[in-house]
Amino acid sequence: MERIVRDREAMEHTLFEMMADKPQAPAATLRRPSRRWLVAAAIGLGALVVWLTSTPAPAAERIEGRATVVDGDTLAIEGTKARIRLYGMDAPESSQTCDDAAGKRYLCGGRAAQYLADLIGRSGRVACFEEDRDRYGRIVAECATPGNVVLNAAMVKAGWAIEYKQYSDGRYSQEEAEAKAVKRGLWAGQFIEPSKWRNQGQRLESERAAEGQPKGCDIKGNISGSGKIYHMPGQQNYGRTKINEKAGERWFCSEADAQSAGWVRAKR
């Protein structure tokens, strides 16, 4: 409605300028615009308002096809370049590990991806309905199988994803409460919330020990074709960067330490 009001005001302003810009006759011969001209202008403005109110909003994109699981909350659709980020939920990253009920470390990111693949089944077909776009340009959608299994809700209910409260509308809060109450999936043991794992560099003690990460030192000094680069928690490639101490890579406790050792901060 605000758009219609703004457009009406803009049209009226334009009409006023058109009238003001017309060559002015001597004061004795000034006349008001003809009634015919005013009627035509009014009709034009009315037509614009009708067009604005009758033009439907673009429909949300629907994508159907055979899906390939990228990770526990991302799908690729065969025959398209589309990457679908499942709406309202967050699964462990592919390389993320968690502790099970017995305190044993396991690859929870891989388990989540496998559960998603099992939900989709052999046919692999899904229908996804766009909800939004994320900062990477991926379609954020709710997806379902031909058997009407909503993947987003099913992943949260099974405990292999959590509700992404930062972006969710609370749609899967009931499923999360149920999974947590009966200790399904991730809830059976210990885990770091996926967003905190990838963005803040938070790790379980078991994961720190396995990766050789000293306590309090979460800066990753990586060596690549670009030279010695260090990655800070929250940077885009932090989660996927692995430290190979045999290759000369190392952990740093501060940026000052990394820079004095000859490492340069990653651009992203």
Secondary structure, 3 states (H helix, E strand, C coil): CHHHHHHHHHHHHHHHHHHHHCCCCCHHHCCCCCHHHHHHHHHHHHHHHHHHHHCCCCCCCEEEEEEEEEECCEEEECCCCCEEEECCEECCCCCCCEECCCCCEECHHHHHHHHHHHHHCCCCEEEEEEEEECCCCCEEEEEECCCCCEHHHHHHHCCCCEECCCCCCCCCHHHHHHHHHCCCHHHHCECCCHHHHHHCCCCCHHHHHHHCCCCCCCEEEEEECCEEEEECCCCCCCCCCCCCHHHCCEEECCHHHHHHCCCEECCC
